[in-house]
């Protein structure tokens, strides 16, 4: 018997805040190590400086939602072009975001924008933890000049299996089901099982004219799934965000190519 699991997040807000602080520091440290002009292999249109400007802007935008302020801040383009101390600007924005989330009331009233979202305070802590972690991996890639392995990314950005599982759930149940990305199914319908090899959860993704994702408590791939995408939790987290190459779809490698070609959240 399969039981559906539908919790908005499996982590406490303190864990998300710790992940945000950890990844936030890793991001700027790796950008400084790479140098402003280094290319970002996982985001080829960006240099390391553009990456840092992007994340500095996102942190301030998130802080404005948590505090209820006017988000009137410079654009990431103007920051990249004209901010003389971009690392310092970034660090002050990260500190402000952490302070705002820590000080926010449990019943914070603020906008959320993903499906199956937790309450606003938990939503913003979770979203920024994963946003910053994924972009910290981009900064690691800028230093290495290539996509990091899952082990390299996990060590540098502080990604463990628990954080990775939470991030997979946010991506599949929160982002993917908004149907804002190119159609995943190459045919009329495609059913995917996303199966971590080191956890009991499995996500079932049904793609037709709409997308639906549900996490279930059995690691057994349902017979109705057309394909199974597997890897460790960290490998799946990175691979589904298109920041890793260590996931597998068995005898359906076309499914990985299809995912990479249609599902990309910057």
Phi and psi in degrees as GROMACS dihedral restraints (atoms count N, CA, C in turn):
[ dihedral_restraints ]
;  ai    aj    ak    al  type     phi  dphi    fc
    3     4     5     6     1  -107.0    20    10
    4     5     6     7     1   132.1    20    10
    6     7     8     9     1  -110.7    20    10
    7     8     9    10     1   131.5    20    10
    9    10    11    12     1   -76.7    20    10
   10    11    12    13     1   135.1    20    10
   12    13    14    15     1  -108.4    20    10
   13    14    15    16     1   120.6    20    10
   15    16    17    18     1  -138.8    20    10
   16    17    18    19     1    74.1    20    10
   18    19    20    21     1  -102.9    20    10
   19    20    21    22     1   139.9    20    10
   21    22    23    24     1   -63.6    20    10
   22    23    24    25     1   -32.6    20    10
   24    25    26    27     1  -156.6    20    10
   25    26    27    28     1   148.6    20    10
   27    28    29    30     1   -99.1    20    10
   28    29    30    31     1    -4.0    20    10
   30    31    32    33     1  -106.3    20    10
   31    32    33    34     1   151.0    20    10
   33    34    35    36     1   -77.0    20    10
   34    35    36    37     1   156.0    20    10
   36    37    38    39     1   -60.3    20    10
   37    38    39    40     1   -32.6    20    10
   39    40    41    42     1   -61.8    20    10
   40    41    42    43     1   -34.3    20    10
   42    43    44    45     1   -69.9    20    10
   43    44    45    46     1   -38.7    20    10
   45    46    47    48     1   -67.0    20    10
   46    47    48    49     1   -40.4    20    10
   48    49    50    51     1   -64.4    20    10
   49    50    51    52     1   -40.2    20    10
   51    52    53    54     1   -64.5    20    10
   52    53    54    55     1   -40.7    20    10
   54    55    56    57     1   -65.2    20    10
   55    56    57    58     1   -40.3    20    10
   57    58    59    60     1   -61.7    20    10
   58    59    60    61     1   -47.0    20    10
   60    61    62    63     1   -63.1    20    10
   61    62    63    64     1   -42.9    20    10
   63    64    65    66     1   -65.8    20    10
   64    65    66    67     1   -50.4    20    10
   66    67    68    69     1   -68.7    20    10
   67    68    69    70     1   -35.6    20    10
   69    70    71    72     1   -61.1    20    10
   70    71    72    73     1   -42.3    20    10
   72    73    74    75     1   -67.8    20    10
   73    74    75    76     1   -41.8    20    10
   75    76    77    78     1   -61.9    20    10
   76    77    78    79     1   -38.5    20    10
   78    79    80    81     1   -60.8    20    10
   79    80    81    82     1   -53.8    20    10
   81    82    83    84     1   -67.8    20    10
   82    83    84    85     1   -36.3    20    10
   84    85    86    87     1   -63.2    20    10
   85    86    87    88     1   -40.1    20    10
   87    88    89    90     1   -74.6    20    10
   88    89    90    91     1   -33.8    20    10
   90    91    92    93     1   -62.5    20    10
   91    92    93    94     1   -44.2    20    10
   93    94    95    96     1   -62.4    20    10
   94    95    96    97     1   -37.7    20    10
   96    97    98    99     1   -69.6    20    10
   97    98    99   100     1   -38.7    20    10
   99   100   101   102     1   -70.7    20    10
  100   101   102   103     1   -37.1    20    10
  102   103   104   105     1    96.7    20    10
  103   104   105   106     1   146.5    20    10
  105   106   107   108     1   -52.9    20    10
  106   107   108   109     1   -40.9    20    10
  108   109   110   111     1   -87.7    20    10
  109   110   111   112     1     1.7    20    10
  111   112   113   114     1   -64.2    20    10
  112   113   114   115     1   138.9    20    10
  114   115   116   117     1   -76.4    20    10
  115   116   117   118     1   156.2    20    10
  117   118   119   120     1  -110.5    20    10
  118   119   120   121     1   100.1    20    10
  120   121   122   123     1   -56.6    20    10
  121   122   123   124     1   -31.6    20    10
  123   124   125   126     1   -84.0    20    10
  124   125   126   127     1   -11.8    20    10
  126   127   128   129     1  -138.5    20    10
  127   128   129   130     1    76.4    20    10
  129   130   131   132     1   -58.8    20    10
  130   131   132   133     1   -21.3    20    10
  132   133   134   135     1   -78.3    20    10
  133   134   135   136     1    -9.8    20    10
  135   136   137   138     1  -107.2    20    10
  136   137   138   139     1   150.7    20    10
  138   139   140   141     1   -94.6    20    10
  139   140   141   142     1   171.5    20    10
  141   142   143   144     1   -60.2    20    10
  142   143   144   145     1   -36.3    20    10
  144   145   146   147     1   -65.5    20    10
  145   146   147   148     1   -41.4    20    10
  147   148   149   150     1   -62.5    20    10
  148   149   150   151     1   -39.7    20    10
  150   151   152   153     1   -58.7    20    10
  151   152   153   154     1   -46.9    20    10
  153   154   155   156     1   -66.6    20    10
  154   155   156   157     1   -39.7    20    10
  156   157   158   159     1   -63.8    20    10
  157   158   159   160     1   -40.7    20    10
  159   160   161   162     1   -59.1    20    10
  160   161   162   163     1   -49.4    20    10
  162   163   164   165     1   -70.8    20    10
  163   164   165   166     1   -33.3    20    10
  165   166   167   168     1   -61.0    20    10
  166   167   168   169     1   -40.8    20    10
  168   169   170   171     1   -66.7    20    10
  169   170   171   172     1   -43.6    20    10
  171   172   173   174     1   -63.1    20    10
  172   173   174   175     1   -42.2    20    10
  174   175   176   177     1   -61.1    20    10
  175   176   177   178     1   -43.0    20    10
  177   178   179   180     1   -69.3    20    10
  178   179   180   181     1   -36.5    20    10
  180   181   182   183     1   -62.1    20    10
  181   182   183   184     1   -44.8    20    10
  183   184   185   186     1   -64.0    20    10
  184   185   186   187     1   -41.6    20    10
  186   187   188   189     1   -60.3    20    10
  187   188   189   190     1   -39.5    20    10
  189   190   191   192     1   -63.1    20    10
  190   191   192   193     1   -35.8    20    10
  192   193   194   195     1   -70.1    20    10
  193   194   195   196     1   -40.6    20    10
  195   196   197   198     1   -67.0    20    10
  196   197   198   199     1   -39.9    20    10
  198   199   200   201     1   -87.9    20    10
  199   200   201   202     1   -15.0    20    10
  201   202   203   204     1    75.4    20    10
  202   203   204   205     1    28.0    20    10
  204   205   206   207     1   -93.2    20    10
  205   206   207   208     1   170.0    20    10
  207   208   209   210     1   -74.4    20    10
  208   209   210   211     1   121.0    20    10
  210   211   212   213     1   -80.3    20    10
  211   212   213   214     1    42.7    20    10
  213   214   215   216     1   -80.9    20    10
  214   215   216   217     1    90.9    20    10
  216   217   218   219     1  -129.1    20    10
  217   218   219   220     1   159.1    20    10
  219   220   221   222     1   -59.0    20    10
  220   221   222   223     1   149.5    20    10
  222   223   224   225     1   -70.6    20    10
  223   224   225   226     1   161.5    20    10
  225   226   227   228     1   -65.3    20    10
  226   227   228   229     1   -29.4    20    10
  228   229   230   231     1   -66.1    20    10
  229   230   231   232     1   -44.0    20    10
  231   232   233   234     1   -69.9    20    10
  232   233   234   235     1   -33.7    20    10
  234   235   236   237     1   -63.9    20    10
  235   236   237   238     1   -47.2    20    10
  237   238   239   240     1   -61.7    20    10
  238   239   240   241     1   -34.1    20    10
  240   241   242   243     1   -82.5    20    10
  241   242   243   244     1   -34.4    20    10
  243   244   245   246     1  -126.8    20    10
  244   245   246   247     1   -10.4    20    10
  246   247   248   249     1   -75.9    20    10
  247   248   249   250     1   117.1    20    10
  249   250   251   252     1   -72.5    20    10
  250   251   252   253     1   -34.1    20    10
  252   253   254   255     1  -119.7    20    10
  253   254   255   256     1    70.8    20    10
  255   256   257   258     1   -64.1    20    10
  256   257   258   259     1   -40.8    20    10
  258   259   260   261     1   -60.0    20    10
  259   260   261   262     1   -40.4    20    10
  261   262   263   264     1   -65.9    20    10
  262   263   264   265     1   -41.3    20    10
  264   265   266   267     1   -61.4    20    10
  265   266   267   268     1   -43.7    20    10
  267   268   269   270     1   -62.2    20    10
  268   269   270   271     1   -46.9    20    10
  270   271   272   273     1   -62.5    20    10
  271   272   273   274     1   -40.0    20    10
  273   274   275   276     1   -66.6    20    10
  274   275   276   277     1   -35.2    20    10
  276   277   278   279     1   -69.6    20    10
  277   278   279   280     1   -38.5    20    10
  279   280   281   282     1   -63.0    20    10
  280   281   282   283     1   -44.8    20    10
  282   283   284   285     1   -60.8    20    10
  283   284   285   286     1   -42.4    20    10
  285   286   287   288     1   -64.1    20    10
  286   287   288   289     1   -39.2    20    10
  288   289   290   291     1   -64.8    20    10
  289   290   291   292     1   -45.8    20    10
  291   292   293   294     1   -61.5    20    10
  292   293   294   295     1   -43.1    20    10
  294   295   296   297     1   -63.6    20    10
  295   296   297   298     1   -41.5    20    10
  297   298   299   300     1   -64.7    20    10
  298   299   300   301     1   -42.3    20    10
  300   301   302   303     1   -68.5    20    10
  301   302   303   304     1   -39.2    20    10
  303   304   305   306     1   -65.9    20    10
  304   305   306   307     1   -36.0    20    10
  306   307   308   309     1   -85.2    20    10
  307   308   309   310     1   -16.5    20    10
  309   310   311   312     1   -66.0    20    10
  310   311   312   313     1   143.7    20    10
  312   313   314   315     1   -70.2    20    10
  313   314   315   316     1   155.7    20    10
  315   316   317   318     1   -58.7    20    10
  316   317   318   319     1   -35.1    20    10
  318   319   320   321     1   -96.2    20    10
  319   320   321   322     1    32.5    20    10
  321   322   323   324     1   -47.6    20    10
  322   323   324   325     1   134.9    20    10
  324   325   326   327     1  -101.7    20    10
  325   326   327   328     1   111.4    20    10
  327   328   329   330     1  -157.8    20    10
  328   329   330   331     1   160.3    20    10
  330   331   332   333     1   -69.5    20    10
  331   332   333   334     1   146.0    20    10
  333   334   335   336     1  -128.7    20    10
  334   335   336   337     1   158.4    20    10
  336   337   338   339     1  -137.6    20    10
  337   338   339   340     1     9.8    20    10
  339   340   341   342     1  -112.0    20    10
  340   341   342   343     1   155.9    20    10
  342   343   344   345     1   -69.7    20    10
  343   344   345   346     1   154.7    20    10
  345   346   347   348     1    52.2    20    10
  346   347   348   349     1    37.8    20    10
  348   349   350   351     1   -78.9    20    10
  349   350   351   352     1   145.5    20    10
  351   352   353   354     1   -72.2    20    10
  352   353   354   355     1   175.4    20    10
  354   355   356   357     1   -56.2    20    10
  355   356   357   358     1   157.3    20    10
  357   358   359   360     1   -51.4    20    10
  358   359   360   361     1   -45.0    20    10
  360   361   362   363     1   -62.9    20    10
  361   362   363   364     1   -46.7    20    10
  363   364   365   366     1   -66.8    20    10
  364   365   366   367     1   -36.1    20    10
  366   367   368   369     1   -59.5    20    10
  367   368   369   370     1   -49.8    20    10
  369   370   371   372     1   -69.2    20    10
  370   371   372   373     1   -35.0    20    10
  372   373   374   375     1   -65.0    20    10
  373   374   375   376     1   -44.3    20    10
  375   376   377   378     1   -65.7    20    10
  376   377   378   379     1   -48.7    20    10
  378   379   380   381     1   -60.6    20    10
  379   380   381   382     1   -43.1    20    10
  381   382   383   384     1   -73.5    20    10
  382   383   384   385     1   -29.8    20    10
  384   385   386   387     1   -61.5    20    10
  385   386   387   388     1   -46.6    20    10
  387   388   389   390     1   -76.5    20    10
  388   389   390   391     1   -39.1    20    10
  390   391   392   393     1   -54.7    20    10
  391   392   393   394     1   -48.5    20    10
  393   394   395   396     1   -73.2    20    10
  394   395   396   397     1   -36.5    20    10
  396   397   398   399     1   -62.9    20    10
  397   398   399   400     1   -46.4    20    10
  399   400   401   402     1   -63.2    20    10
  400   401   402   403     1   -40.6    20    10
  402   403   404   405     1   -74.6    20    10
  403   404   405   406     1   -23.7    20    10
  405   406   407   408     1   -64.3    20    10
  406   407   408   409     1   -36.8    20    10
  408   409   410   411     1   -63.1    20    10
  409   410   411   412     1   -38.0    20    10
  411   412   413   414     1   -60.1    20    10
  412   413   414   415     1   -40.6    20    10
  414   415   416   417     1   -65.9    20    10
  415   416   417   418     1   -37.6    20    10
  417   418   419   420     1   -62.1    20    10
  418   419   420   421     1   -41.9    20    10
  420   421   422   423     1   -61.1    20    10
  421   422   423   424     1   -36.8    20    10
  423   424   425   426     1   -64.1    20    10
  424   425   426   427     1   -36.5    20    10
  426   427   428   429     1   -69.0    20    10
  427   428   429   430     1   -45.0    20    10
  429   430   431   432     1   -77.1    20    10
  430   431   432   433     1   -25.2    20    10
  432   433   434   435     1    77.7    20    10
  433   434   435   436     1    17.9    20    10
  435   436   437   438     1  -163.7    20    10
  436   437   438   439     1   168.6    20    10
  438   439   440   441     1   -66.4    20    10
  439   440   441   442     1   127.1    20    10
  441   442   443   444     1   -71.0    20    10
  442   443   444   445     1   155.1    20    10
  444   445   446   447     1   -69.0    20    10
  445   446   447   448     1   165.1    20    10
  447   448   449   450     1   -62.2    20    10
  448   449   450   451     1   -36.5    20    10
  450   451   452   453     1   -66.4    20    10
  451   452   453   454     1   -42.6    20    10
  453   454   455   456     1   -64.1    20    10
  454   455   456   457     1   -44.6    20    10
  456   457   458   459     1   -65.8    20    10
  457   458   459   460     1   -42.9    20    10
  459   460   461   462     1   -62.1    20    10
  460   461   462   463     1   -42.8    20    10
  462   463   464   465     1   -68.3    20    10
  463   464   465   466     1   -44.4    20    10
  465   466   467   468     1   -73.5    20    10
  466   467   468   469     1   -38.0    20    10
  468   469   470   471     1  -102.0    20    10
  469   470   471   472     1    -1.6    20    10
  471   472   473   474     1    72.9    20    10
  472   473   474   475     1    43.9    20    10
  474   475   476   477     1   -99.6    20    10
  475   476   477   478     1   119.7    20    10
  477   478   479   480     1  -110.3    20    10
  478   479   480   481     1   176.0    20    10
  480   481   482   483     1   -62.4    20    10
  481   482   483   484     1   -37.4    20    10
  483   484   485   486     1   -64.6    20    10
  484   485   486   487     1   -46.1    20    10
  486   487   488   489     1   -63.9    20    10
  487   488   489   490     1   -41.0    20    10
  489   490   491   492     1   -62.1    20    10
  490   491   492   493     1   -43.9    20    10
  492   493   494   495     1   -61.5    20    10
  493   494   495   496     1   -41.5    20    10
  495   496   497   498     1   -63.5    20    10
  496   497   498   499     1   -39.3    20    10
  498   499   500   501     1   -69.3    20    10
  499   500   501   502     1   -36.2    20    10
  501   502   503   504     1   -60.6    20    10
  502   503   504   505     1   -44.5    20    10
  504   505   506   507     1   -63.8    20    10
  505   506   507   508     1   -42.6    20    10
  507   508   509   510     1   -61.5    20    10
  508   509   510   511     1   -43.2    20    10
  510   511   512   513     1   -64.9    20    10
  511   512   513   514     1   -48.9    20    10
  513   514   515   516     1   -74.7    20    10
  514   515   516   517     1   -47.1    20    10
  516   517   518   519     1   -87.3    20    10
  517   518   519   520     1   -24.5    20    10
  519   520   521   522     1   -96.9    20    10
  520   521   522   523     1   -56.3    20    10
  522   523   524   525     1   -79.1    20    10
  523   524   525   526     1   -54.9    20    10
  525   526   527   528     1   -58.8    20    10
  526   527   528   529     1   -38.6    20    10
  528   529   530   531     1   -77.5    20    10
  529   530   531   532     1    -1.3    20    10
  531   532   533   534     1   -76.5    20    10
  532   533   534   535     1   -10.7    20    10
  534   535   536   537     1    56.8    20    10
  535   536   537   538     1    40.3    20    10
  537   538   539   540     1  -104.5    20    10
  538   539   540   541     1     7.2    20    10
  540   541   542   543     1  -119.1    20    10
  541   542   543   544     1   163.2    20    10
  543   544   545   546     1   -54.1    20    10
  544   545   546   547     1   151.6    20    10
  546   547   548   549     1   -58.2    20    10
  547   548   549   550     1   129.5    20    10
  549   550   551   552     1   -76.1    20    10
  550   551   552   553     1   -38.6    20    10
  552   553   554   555     1   -77.1    20    10
  553   554   555   556     1   122.8    20    10
  555   556   557   558     1   -78.3    20    10
  556   557   558   559     1   -20.2    20    10
  558   559   560   561     1  -118.0    20    10
  559   560   561   562     1  -164.7    20    10
  561   562   563   564     1   -64.9    20    10
  562   563   564   565     1   -32.3    20    10
  564   565   566   567     1  -152.2    20    10
  565   566   567   568     1   142.9    20    10
  567   568   569   570     1  -140.7    20    10
  568   569   570   571     1   128.5    20    10
  570   571   572   573     1  -114.8    20    10
  571   572   573   574     1   123.5    20    10
  573   574   575   576     1  -116.4    20    10
  574   575   576   577     1   141.9    20    10
  576   577   578   579     1  -108.2    20    10
  577   578   579   580     1   124.7    20    10
  579   580   581   582     1  -103.7    20    10
  580   581   582   583     1   110.6    20    10
  582   583   584   585     1  -124.4    20    10
  583   584   585   586     1   103.0    20    10
  585   586   587   588     1   -66.3    20    10
  586   587   588   589     1   137.3    20    10
  588   589   590   591     1   -80.5    20    10
  589   590   591   592     1   -10.8    20    10
  591   592   593   594     1  -119.1    20    10
  592   593   594   595     1    23.8    20    10
  594   595   596   597     1  -151.6    20    10
  595   596   597   598     1   162.1    20    10
  597   598   599   600     1   -83.7    20    10
  598   599   600   601     1   -18.8    20    10
  600   601   602   603     1   -71.4    20    10
  601   602   603   604     1   152.3    20    10
  603   604   605   606     1  -142.6    20    10
  604   605   606   607     1   138.9    20    10
  606   607   608   609     1  -103.1    20    10
  607   608   609   610     1   134.4    20    10
  609   610   611   612     1  -105.3    20    10
  610   611   612   613     1   121.1    20    10
  612   613   614   615     1  -113.9    20    10
  613   614   615   616     1   116.3    20    10
  615   616   617   618     1  -105.4    20    10
  616   617   618   619     1   120.9    20    10
  618   619   620   621     1  -119.6    20    10
  619   620   621   622     1   119.1    20    10
  621   622   623   624     1  -137.7    20    10
  622   623   624   625     1  -120.7    20    10
  624   625   626   627     1   -74.5    20    10
  625   626   627   628     1   -16.5    20    10
  627   628   629   630     1  -129.2    20    10
  628   629   630   631     1   169.8    20    10
  630   631   632   633     1  -120.1    20    10
  631   632   633   634     1   136.2    20    10
  633   634   635   636     1  -134.9    20    10
  634   635   636   637     1   140.6    20    10
  636   637   638   639     1  -134.5    20    10
  637   638   639   640     1   137.5    20    10
  639   640   641   642     1  -139.9    20    10
  640   641   642   643     1   140.3    20    10
  642   643   644   645     1   -96.0    20    10
  643   644   645   646     1   132.4    20    10
  645   646   647   648     1  -123.2    20    10
  646   647   648   649     1   165.6    20    10
  648   649   650   651     1   -93.9    20    10
  649   650   651   652     1     5.9    20    10
  651   652   653   654     1  -113.6    20    10
  652   653   654   655     1   136.6    20    10
  654   655   656   657     1   -84.4    20    10
  655   656   657   658     1     3.7    20    10
  657   658   659   660     1   -78.8    20    10
  658   659   660   661     1   125.9    20    10
  660   661   662   663     1   -71.2    20    10
  661   662   663   664     1   123.0    20    10
  663   664   665   666     1   -61.5    20    10
  664   665   666   667     1   146.9    20    10
  666   667   668   669     1   -64.6    20    10
  667   668   669   670     1   -22.2    20    10
  669   670   671   672     1   -79.4    20    10
  670   671   672   673     1   -10.6    20    10
  672   673   674   675     1   -69.4    20    10
  673   674   675   676     1   132.5    20    10
  675   676   677   678     1   -76.3    20    10
  676   677   678   679     1   -26.8    20    10
  678   679   680   681     1  -156.6    20    10
  679   680   681   682     1   156.3    20    10
  681   682   683   684     1  -122.1    20    10
  682   683   684   685     1   126.5    20    10
  684   685   686   687     1  -100.5    20    10
  685   686   687   688     1   124.3    20    10
  687   688   689   690     1  -133.8    20    10
  688   689   690   691     1   164.1    20    10
  690   691   692   693     1   160.5    20    10
  691   692   693   694     1   175.2    20    10
  693   694   695   696     1   -65.5    20    10
  694   695   696   697     1   167.1    20    10
  696   697   698   699     1   -56.5    20    10
  697   698   699   700     1   -45.1    20    10
  699   700   701   702     1   -66.4    20    10
  700   701   702   703     1   -41.7    20    10
  702   703   704   705     1   -61.9    20    10
  703   704   705   706     1   -41.6    20    10
  705   706   707   708     1   -67.4    20    10
  706   707   708   709     1   -43.1    20    10
  708   709   710   711     1   -55.0    20    10
  709   710   711   712     1   -50.3    20    10
  711   712   713   714     1   -70.6    20    10
  712   713   714   715     1   -43.1    20    10
  714   715   716   717     1   -65.8    20    10
  715   716   717   718     1   -40.9    20    10
  717   718   719   720     1   -71.4    20    10
  718   719   720   721     1   -25.3    20    10
  720   721   722   723     1   -86.1    20    10
  721   722   723   724     1     7.3    20    10
  723   724   725   726     1    59.8    20    10
  724   725   726   727     1    35.9    20    10
  726   727   728   729     1  -118.5    20    10
  727   728   729   730     1    15.3    20    10
  729   730   731   732     1  -156.4    20    10
  730   731   732   733     1   159.7    20    10
  732   733   734   735     1  -126.0    20    10
  733   734   735   736     1    20.0    20    10
  735   736   737   738     1  -106.7    20    10
  736   737   738   739     1    17.8    20    10
  738   739   740   741     1   -98.0    20    10
  739   740   741   742     1   158.5    20    10
  741   742   743   744     1  -134.5    20    10
  742   743   744   745     1   148.6    20    10
  744   745   746   747     1  -120.9    20    10
  745   746   747   748     1    28.7    20    10
  747   748   749   750     1    59.3    20    10
  748   749   750   751     1  -123.5    20    10
  750   751   752   753     1   -87.8    20    10
  751   752   753   754     1    14.2    20    10
  753   754   755   756     1  -123.2    20    10
  754   755   756   757     1    59.7    20    10
  756   757   758   759     1   -61.1    20    10
  757   758   759   760     1   -21.2    20    10
  759   760   761   762     1   -61.9    20    10
  760   761   762   763     1   -26.1    20    10
  762   763   764   765     1   -67.4    20    10
  763   764   765   766     1   -38.8    20    10
  765   766   767   768     1   -64.5    20    10
  766   767   768   769     1   -44.1    20    10
  768   769   770   771     1   -61.9    20    10
  769   770   771   772     1   -40.5    20    10
  771   772   773   774     1   -63.4    20    10
  772   773   774   775     1   -43.9    20    10
  774   775   776   777     1   -59.7    20    10
  775   776   777   778     1   -50.1    20    10
  777   778   779   780     1   -63.9    20    10
  778   779   780   781     1   -29.6    20    10
  780   781   782   783     1   -82.1    20    10
  781   782   783   784     1   -17.3    20    10
  783   784   785   786     1  -121.2    20    10
  784   785   786   787     1   -28.6    20    10
  786   787   788   789     1  -111.6    20    10
  787   788   789   790     1    94.8    20    10
  789   790   791   792     1  -139.5    20    10
  790   791   792   793     1   118.0    20    10
  792   793   794   795     1  -109.0    20    10
  793   794   795   796     1   122.7    20    10
